[in-house]
Amino acid sequence: MIEDASGWQGEPQQQHAPANEQELCSLLQSASAAGTPVTIAGSLTGVNGGAIPDRGWSISMKAFKRLEIQPGKAIVGAGVSLKDLQQAARNSGQFFPPDPTEHWASIGGIIANNASGSRSFYYGSTRRHILSLDVCFMDGSSQTFHRGEPIHFPVPQINIPKTTKHQVGYPLSPGMDWVDLICGSEGTLAVVTGAELSLLPLPETMISGVIFFPNDDKALNAVEAWRKVDGLHMLEYCDANSVDLVRDRFEGIPKLAACVIIEQQGDDPDPWLTRLTESGAYEEASWFALTPNDRERFRQFRHALPEAVNDRVRRNGFQKLGSDYAVPVHRNREMMDYYRRKLHQFPAPSVIFGHIGDAHVHVNLLPESSAHVQLGKQLMLDFARQAVALGGTVGAEHGLGKRKRHLLALQFTADEIQAMREVKTRLDPQWLLGVGNLFETPESSL
Ligand SMILES: Cc1cc2nc3c(=O)[nH]c(=O)nc-3n(C[C@H](O)[C@H](O)[C@H](O)COP(=O)(O)OP(=O)(O)OC[C@H]3O[C@@H](n4cnc5c(N)ncnc54)[C@H](O)[C@@H]3O)c2cc1C
C-alpha cells in the first residue's frame, strides 16, 4: 500500500525503483508490451493522488540522485529532494528561485507539477526555471529537450486564464516548447529522469517579516496596499483561524491575530514601521529579521500551517477538503469576500492561508462528520465555479491528479480537453502512464 500526503491510497501490483535510465526504459518497454499501467512516484508529498496507482506498477524515481552545481545552473536527477538541491546551491551562493514550501518534494515531482511556492510571487513557477529536461517515454525511448525546442505536431491554442499561476491540464499553444508541455503534465506524458535548472545568486540582503494584525480585514487591506512595494519577493497571508492552528508551536503570537508574511530585497526595515502604523498592524508583536536563520524560522512557521491542517484532518478521521484556486490579481478582494461570506455559513472549522500575492490562497475545510464532508464538497465546487467566473483557475500549483480531475471540465471546453487527450494519445498511445490523472479513462476511451 502506498499513500500520498493527502492520505490517498493505492495498492500497486508491483513496485520498482530503477537504478538508471536504461533500467527505467526497459521497464517502460515491458509495461507497454504487457499493457500494464505505470504510475511514477517521487517523494509522495503530492496532495491529489497523482502518484498513487489505481492499478499496475508503481515506479519510484528515488535512485536518480545526480546533483551537480555550476554557476547559474544545477544538473539534477529526478530523485533529488528540493532540500538537497537548495543546500548544495546555497553552498555555492545560489538558490533555486520557485522554492515550493515542501522541502522533501523530489525534483521530478516538482517538475511534473510545475510546482511553485511563496517566492513565486516574484520568480514565477518551476516551468520558468527549466533549461532542459531528460525524459523517457512509454515506448522505452529517451530524449533530452532544451528550452526553446518546439514540439513537432500541431496543437490548438487553448484559453489560459489571466492569473499569475495556473497548473491545470496541458498549456497547449501552437509551436510550444517540449519543456513547457512536459513540465506540469502530472506524470501523464513522459517520465522525467533529470533536468538542468537555472539558479540565481542569493540576494545579499533581505528583510523578512511576519506581521500580525488584530483581524482579517486589516490584514487583507494591508495586502492590497503593499502589493506594489518595490523589491517585494513574498506576500503571504494566514487568516486568524490558521494562526490559531499553529499557536502552540511558536512563541510570541498575539491573541486573535491574522498575519501577512513578507520578504523584500534590501536592508532598510524603517519603511515597514510606517507601513505597520498605517495599516493598523500589531507593531510590537510583529516579527522582523535580516538573517538567513530567522528567515528559515519564518519559513517553518509558514510551512507549519499546511502540516497542522493535514494533522488535524487526519485526527478527525475525515478527508481533507482544500482548494488551490487563483483569480486575476485585481479580483483578489472580490474572491476573498466570497470565500469569507460562504465560510461563515459552513458548520465546521475552516482556514484560509497562502500565496495571496498571486491572488492564490488555499481554503481548507476541517470536516468533523460525513455531513460536513458532503457540504464541503459542494462548497469547494461552488468556489471553483466562482474562481472561473472571475477569470481564474481551478488549480494554481498542485495540479488535479485523481482527486480533482473533475475540475478539468470546469476550466476548459470539451474541444480543449479533446485536444489534450489527443496529445496524450500521441505520446502514450495505450494510455498507460499516470492512469486516472487529469482525465477519466473509461474503457471506451482506451
Ligand atoms: C505540507 C505541504 C506543503 C506543500 N506546499 C506546496 C507549495 O508551496 N507549492 C506547491 O506547488 N506544492 C506544494 N505541495 C505539494 C507537493 O509538495 C508538490 O506537488 C510536489 O511537487 C510533489 O513532489 P513529489 O516528489 O512529492 O511528487 P509525488 O507526490 O511523488 O508525485 C506528484 C505527481 O508528480 C508525478 N511525478 C513524480 N515524479 C515524476 C517524474 N520523475 N516524472 C514524471 N512524473 C512524476 C507523479 O506521478 C504525480 O502525478 C505541498 C505539499 C505538502 C504536503
The ligand as a Gaussian input file, in Angstrom:
#p B3LYP/6-31G(d) Opt

LIG

0 1
 C        2.848000      20.485000       3.647000
 C        2.861000      20.599000       2.148000
 C        3.123000      21.829000       1.541000
 C        3.144000      21.941000       0.150000
 N        3.425000      23.143000      -0.412000
 C        3.454000      23.270000      -1.750000
 C        3.777000      24.526000      -2.364000
 O        4.071000      25.505000      -1.705000
 N        3.767000      24.591000      -3.712000
 C        3.469000      23.505000      -4.491000
 O        3.486000      23.638000      -5.715000
 N        3.177000      22.318000      -3.947000
 C        3.166000      22.159000      -2.614000
 N        2.856000      20.952000      -2.051000
 C        2.523000      19.812000      -2.931000
 C        3.719000      18.904000      -3.317000
 O        4.802000      19.074000      -2.424000
 C        4.173000      19.231000      -4.731000
 O        3.130000      18.921000      -5.640000
 C        5.432000      18.488000      -5.191000
 O        5.799000      18.982000      -6.445000
 C        5.268000      16.973000      -5.294000
 O        6.559000      16.384000      -5.414000
 P        6.789000      14.844000      -5.045000
 O        8.181000      14.463000      -5.385000
 O        6.383000      14.560000      -3.659000
 O        5.806000      14.166000      -6.083000
 P        4.777000      12.969000      -5.855000
 O        3.768000      13.324000      -4.845000
 O        5.510000      11.703000      -5.650000
 O        4.088000      12.968000      -7.301000
 C        3.287000      14.052000      -7.715000
 C        2.942000      13.885000      -9.194000
 O        4.122000      14.003000      -9.993000
 C        4.322000      12.821000     -10.783000
 N        5.766000      12.566000     -10.797000
 C        6.603000      12.486000      -9.717000
 N        7.876000      12.305000     -10.144000
 C        7.824000      12.254000     -11.511000
 C        8.807000      12.083000     -12.516000
 N       10.107000      11.913000     -12.212000
 N        8.399000      12.081000     -13.814000
 C        7.089000      12.258000     -14.134000
 N        6.125000      12.413000     -13.222000
 C        6.489000      12.418000     -11.928000
 C        3.519000      11.736000     -10.062000
 O        3.147000      10.710000     -10.959000
 C        2.342000      12.543000      -9.538000
 O        1.389000      12.720000     -10.548000
 C        2.859000      20.802000      -0.661000
 C        2.618000      19.570000      -0.050000
 C        2.615000      19.454000       1.338000
 C        2.366000      18.107000       1.955000

